[in-house]
């Protein structure tokens, strides 16, 4: 492999990329658009839950309980019910997601130091939101019960827990989503970009000319891959800046380590795209195959949306061959935890394996096309 021939192939691919507006848009505009769109759209935070209140015991204590829900920032009182039958109608129409029922004996029970039960009626149509709302409501009621004032004395638990949250102190889901998005988006973009390379040569009738040149297949594959490695690094840099500036995601780790591991991930993903392109020979089919091979596994089996430990055993084993799983661990670890190579070495080894497999597949597939 000579540097001159390698540079010539890379420059030829750069010129083709520059002359293709669709590829340029896919390479530079789509990743940034996706990170901004998904960064704002995908959230696991549940706020402003619409609630209704049936207060059958108007008193200062019942008002304090309702105010505790509103002050939490998670609930907004949408309406007040006059009778119990209105709750079913409001939940059925989607006007509220939760109803708080304060019985008429509430104030008397508190004054007599007896248990004072309240009822929470939840809309379980969205099970995830209902579970989160239930946890919030139970925590608010428990805090109210702990801090309730009776006869001038504050009743408190003998043990006072102090909670400290590390790495994502504000519990903002975007701090978790944005680093994961970088991995998912780059899995898609990298595979799709190079999925067009060899197929484009076949469709334009230039493959025979390329095969007739004295350029070695390694020089062809690596030369075609180099421009897209540069594009991928630029895209990741733009995504990191967008995460910092637009979403305020902390970046606590080493940028050099992130760059090196990103380079390995990109080489593997781009090599996979070249392999698909060499096997399929059609740009349309190559794009579809790249989407299936990169998008669905990266989105569903990487731990980005669904927690891997909660998956069935078979799917958990399948996640070990999904490169995005390891890269998401890398991005979240470097962004949020500031960990180094001593923690991420297993994922780094997985990135090396992925890059090696991607390049090997690309070389083998391209050699068959030249034969």
N, C-alpha and C positions, 0 to 999 in steps of 0.2 A: 504494500500500500504506500503510495507516494503522496506527499502533501500537495503537489501541484494538481494532480488529477482529482484529489479529494476536494480541493478548493474550487476547481472548475465545476464539478457536479453540484456543490453547494451553491455556487453563484447562479448556475442554470436554474436550480429550484427556487432561488430567491427571486429571480426575474419572473418565473412563472407565477409565483405567489403574488408579486407586485402587480402583474397584469390581470389578476383575477379579483374583481371587486367583491365577489361573494366570499371568497376565501379570506380576504382582508377583513371584511366585516365579521366573519366567523372568528377570526383570530384575535381581533383587538376590541371590537365593540360588544360582541355577545357576552364574553366573560364578565366585563364590568357591568353590563346591563343586568345579567343574572344575579350577580352578587348584591346589587342594590335592590332589585325586585324581590328576591327571595329573602334577603336580609330583613326587609320590612314586613314581608308577607308571612314568613314562617316564624311563629312564636309559640312557645309553650306556656307563656304567662297567661293567667286567667284573671282579668280585672274587669271592673265595672259590671259585675254580675247583677242583673236586674232582679230585685226582690220585692215581694209584697209583705205587708204586715197586717195581721189581724190581732189588734190589741184589745183584749176583753177585760183588761185590768188597768185602766188609765191611771197612772201614778208616776211619781218621779223615778222610781226604780225601773219600771217598764220603759220609760223614755230613755233612761241611761243605757239600757240594754240595746235599744234600737240605735242610739247614737254611737254605741261601741261598734256596731256593724258598719255604719257609715264612715266613722273615723278611721277604720282599718284601710280604706282605699280600695277594697276589693268588691264592695257592694254599693249599689245605689237603690234607694227606695223608689220604686216605680209607681206604686199605688198602695193605698190603704183600704183594706177590706172591711165591709160592714157586717158580713155574715160568712159562715164557713163555706157555704155553697159556691161563693164567688171564686174560691181558690182553684177549684177544678177547671172552671171556665178560663181563668187567666193562664193557667199552665197549659191547657189545651190549645189556646190561641198563640202561645209563645210570648205573651206579654211579660211574664216573669219566669225566671228559672228556679226560684226558691221562694217559699212562703214561710214566714216566721209567725207562729201562733202562740200568743201569750195568754194563758187561761185566766179566768176571772179570779181564781184563788192565788194568783202569783204573789201579789203584795202581802196578803194575809199569811201565806206560807213563809215568806221571808221574815216578816215581823215575828212570827212564832218560832223561827229558827228550824223550820221543817224543810225537807226537800221541796224545791219549787220547780217542777218539770216544765219545760217549754217544748213545743213541737216544731220540727223542721220538715217541710214537705218539699221534695226535690223533683225536678223534671229529669227523669233518667233517659230521655231520648238520646242525649249525648252523654254516654256513660263516663267519659274522661272528664268533661267539665263538671258533671254532677259529683264525681268523687273528689275533685279538687275543691269545689264549693262546700261539700260536706266537711272536709278537713278544716277549711278556713272557719266555717261556722262553729264547729265544735271547739276549736281553739279559742275563738272569741268568747263563747259562752263559758268555757272553763276559766278564762282570765277574769271575766266578769264575776263569776262565783268566787274566785279567790280574793278579789279586791272589793267585794261588796262591803258596805259599811253598815253595821248594825249597832244601835245604841252608842254611837260615837266611837266604837272600836273597829279597827280594821282587822278582818279575819284573813289570815295568811297561812300558807302551807309551811310546815316546819322546815322543808327543804326548798331552797330557792335556786333553780337551775340557771346557769349562765351559759348561753350558747354563743359560739364563735364560728363563723363560716369562713373557710379558707378558699382562696383562688377565685371565687366569684361571690364577693361579699354582698353584693346587691341582689343576687339571685336572678339577674337579668338573663333571659333565655338567649338573647342575641349574642352574649359573650360565649355561649356554647355553640350557637348555630353558625355564626360567621366563620370560625376556623374550620368547622366541618364542611361548610359550603365550598370553601376553597378546594378541598379534596374532591368533592363530588363534581364540581364544575370542571376542574382540570382533568378529571378522568374522562369526562365527555368530550371536551374540546380537543384534548391531545389525541385521542383515538380518532375523532372525526377528521381532524386536519390531515393526518398522514394516511387516513383511509382513502383519500382521493389521489394520492401521489402516483402509485403504480397504475391504478385503474385509469387515471387521466392519460398516462402514456399510451395505454392500449387503445383508448377511445380516440385519441388524436393521431394514431398511426405512427408514433415516434418510438415505439418500443423496439422495433426492428433496428432502427438506427442506433439506439442506445446499446442494444445487444451486440452490434457489429463493432463497436468501439473497443479499444484495448483496456478499457476501464474494468477493474476487478469488481466482482459483485459486492465485496465488502466496502469498496470505495463508493459504489452506487448507493448502497443502503445508508451508510454513515453520512455521505454527502447530502442525501435527501433529508436525513434526520436533523442535521445541524441547524438549518434555518428555523425549524419548528421548535428546537430546544430553546433557541434565543427568544422566539415568540412566546413560548410557555413561561420562561422566566420573567419576561416583561409583564405578562398577564398576572402572574402570581404577585409581582411587586405592586401592580396596580390594585389587586384585590387586598393586599395587606394595607396599603394606604387608605383604600376605601373603608376597610374595617376600622382603622384608627380614627380617620377624620369624620366619616359619616355616622359610625355606630359607637365610637368611643371604646372599642374593644382593646383591653390592655395587651401589650406585647412585652412580656417579662423575660423572655429567653434570649438565646444567642441567635442573631440573624445569620451568622455564617453557617451554623449547624442547620438552620432551617433551609438555607440555600443549597447546601450539599445534599440533604435528604430530598429536597424538592427536585434537584437535578436527577437523582437516581429514579425517582418516581416518574418523572417526565420521560426519561429514556425508555423505561419499561412500557409506559402507556403509548408512546409514539411508535415503539417497535411493534406493539400489538396492532396498531393501526396500519403499519406497512404490511404486516403479515396478512391482515384481512384484505387489503388492497391487492396484494399479489395473488391471493387465492381466488378472489371474486371476479376481478377484472372489470367490473361495472361500477361507476361512481355512485349510482343510485343504490345498488345493492350493497356496496361497501359502506355507504353512510348508514343504511338501515342496520347492517350487521354490527357496525361500530356502536350504534346506539344500544342495541341489545346486549352487546358484550361489556359495555362500560356503564351506561346510565342505570339500568335496573339493578345490577349487583351493587354499585356504589351507593345507590339511594336506599335500597331495602336491606342489604346484608352487611353493611359496613359499621353499623352502630350509630349512624347519623340521626336517624329518626327513631328506630326501634332498638331498645336495649338488648344487646346480645345475650346476656345471662338469662333473660326471660324467654328466649326463643326455644322452640323444640330442639331436642338433642341433635337431630339430623341437620337442621339448619345451622346450629352452633358449630358443628364440624365443618360445614360448607364455608362458613365465614373465614376460616383459616386460609383459604386460597383466594380471598378477595383482597387485592392490594390496597384498596381505599381504606380498609379496616385499619391497617398499620399507619397509613399516612394521616388519617384523622387523629389517631393517638399522638402522632408527632405534632401536628398543628395545635391541637388543644393543649398538649403538654408544654410546648414552647410558648404559646400565647398566654395561657392562663397560669400555669404553674412555674414557668421559668426553669424547667428541668433540663439537664444536659445529656451528653452521650452516655453517662454512667447509668441513666435510667432508660434511655431510648435505644440502647444497643440492640435489643432483640428486634425492634421495629426497623432499625438501620440494616440489620442482616436481611430482614425480609425485603427491604427496598433493593438491596444488592441482588438478591435472588430474582426479584421481579424484573430488574433491568437486564440481567443476564438472560432470563427466559425470553423476554420480549425481543432482544436483539437476535438471539438464536433462532427463534421462530421466523423473524423477518428474513434472516440470511438463508435459511433452508428453503423457505417459500420462494424467494427470489431466484435462487439457484435453479429450482425446478422450472421456473418460467424461461430462463435463458437456455435451458438444455434443449 
